[in-house]
Each structure stands twice: as structure tokens, then as C-alpha cells.
């Protein structure tokens, strides 16, 4: 180490030899160790501990108890774990527990963690406080002495593992924050890595479907009886009822079931816009073998093709509907029904003359469409089909009503005037 003397000698050109270590005697060697021991810097040796214990015995002091020392150091220190047990017996379920491990005396207390409306008795105590053995044995004779079994210690309580509690396998899935800090500080174990997610998926209850309608009465009335103990009459659209009361739309149809005896039968489908009811009446035909009258009562009838109730959009000329398990092909409608549909072109596009004319506007290059004598309806359908446009009979009826001309004779079929039809694709004729 440089000193003023050494620095002065070095300036005068005198080199000194390296410093030599100081020679220590026995007193200097033991002085620091004795001071460190007296200040409590070193743990007490076993000999010193036994000497202190012997001195206490000689003066009559009670002997030191290890359990008592553990109690003084760890009183009120409790490790808290969360666990569950899957009861595999019939009608068993998963039961959740709270495990308290008391560090003061290595005892365990287990309580059941019941949720609200669990249906279990309000007795949370599952195991009262006491040492928990890893393996329990039943004694043959009451009061018989048994060897002390191994009990669970803190290093055995690991999150993610299981413990045996009187034959039940309890899985530890979580612990509180204080327990996490204890294991990190004293054992170097990170309990958060073994956490298990026990959250149950949300239960989705299947909605029970009402039983099928028996066919007796209205389906709405039967459905309300399934939904209410004291049923109320279904709500009625009074505005619609007041506007359309007395309105009846009739479509003439024929039965197309392929039976020879049913070829001559004629029927009329009546649709009531006020409540959506449908009725079918049979027109008496001479020598048909069938009497006229009601074929289907006035009620809401389901369309077997769609599964919904019949709507007015389901009825048009050329359509085949099934009523009472019989296919009925609509061949025409009365004048009032046609006017009713044409007055609502947005709801019924097949009754809109402008929309129908626009569909066949691509046929303007055909010579037959420029003829002043007109074109037959069937020929118009063939020309449209060749262009990939398939017209229904009701659209042809709409074109005949707005752009048709009478035939050359009384027996001849009416024709559709092509030039007027093409002009009507943009606006109706005056």
C-alpha cells in the first residue's frame, strides 16, 4: 500500500521490497470468531445447545419443547387451499372443499364449499382439525396402540396434485395469495403453475317444443293451453279484421291426383284475407259421381310444401297446392280476385303488368312480337322458354288482361299484342 514514506523514497530512486504479511498469534486468530459468535452471527453448535439445555435442567427450568417452539413461531399462520372430489358413486357429483393447513401444529381442517341452492345440508365441516395421515388403518380392537403413520406436511400440499383423505381423492386446484408467497419464500415452489381451471361451461337448457297439434280446434288455442295455466284467447289483428271483413278471394281448381274418377271434379278455393283462413268447396258436376259442398272447412290450413300456413302469395293461376292430401291445380281466378291482386303489385309481382312485360322485353327481336295480329299465349311461353324465361300461367293472364286483343272469331283464343306489350315494359297503355 503506498504511504508518504514510500512515495518519498521512490522519488529519491530507492525501490522498496513488497509488503510482508503481519504475523498473527493465537489470540488474534480467535478474537474475531469469538466476537462474531457473541453477537449471534453464527448458529449455535450442538454442543453449546446441549450445554445450555443442561444448565437449564440444573437450575430447575422446564425442558424446551420443539412443538412449543413451532407453536410460538407459526401461531396463526394458516395455509389455505381449494380442492375438489369427484364422487363416482351413483347420483354422485363434484364436491368442492376448502383445506386449512395450520403451521403451528401440522394439523388439517377440511370444510365443504357449498354454493347457493346446492341442495346439500348446511354442515360445512368435512373433517375436523387434526393430523391428516397419508394412509389410514383400522384397528382390530378398540383402544389398541398403533404406530404413528406419516402425516401430510407443507411440502406434500402441491397445487395440481391430489391427497388422500380417508379414501377420498381430493385434487388441489388453487390456493390463496398468502400461501403462494409462503411457498415462494420458504420452499422456492411456484404454486401458480399447477392451477387447474374448474370453471364449468354455461349450461344451456334445451327449449321444450310444444306437442304436435291433434287436429281438434285451432292450433293457436291448443298452444296457449300448453303455455299458460289459465289460457287466454289469442290476440286478433283488429285493424286487419275491420278492413278485410267480408272479403273473399276465389280460385277455381281441378284435382290432379291421376285418378280417372276425379278428372271431372271442380273445386273452388276461398281465401279470407281478414284472418288468413282457407276453405275449399266442391262445385256439383253432373255425372261426376261426387256431391257438391264443403271439401275442407274454413280454417287456417298448413302448406305441406313450406310447413307454414297458407298465404295469399301461395295461390295463383297455374300453381298446384295440396289440401286434405289432394293436389289441386288452380286454373283460373274470378274477376274480383284478379282486381284485388292487380291493385297490390308490390305484394304480387305476377299480377303487375309492368313487371310481367319487363320479363319478356328481351323478345323484342322476334318477328312474331312485332305482328299487328298478336301472338298466342302458348307461343309466347315457348319463345320465352327458349330464352330461359319461364312464365307462369298467372303472368300470362295478366298480360292478356292488359295487352290482349280478341281473336279473329268468337271461338278463337285471345292473343297478346306484341308492340303494345313491348311499350308497356316502361309504362302502362292509356
Beta strands, then each sheet from edge to edge (+ up, - down):
strand 1: 78-86
strand 2: 94-102
strand 3: 107-112
strand 4: 125-130
strand 5: 162-165
strand 6: 168-175
strand 7: 249-255
strand 8: 266-272
strand 9: 277-283
strand 10: 293-299
strand 11: 320-323
strand 12: 326-333
strand 13: 375-376
strand 14: 404-405
strand 15: 415-416
sheet 1: 4+ 3- 2+ 1- 6+ 5-
sheet 2: 10+ 9- 8+ 7- 12+ 11-
sheet 3: 13+ 15- 14+
end
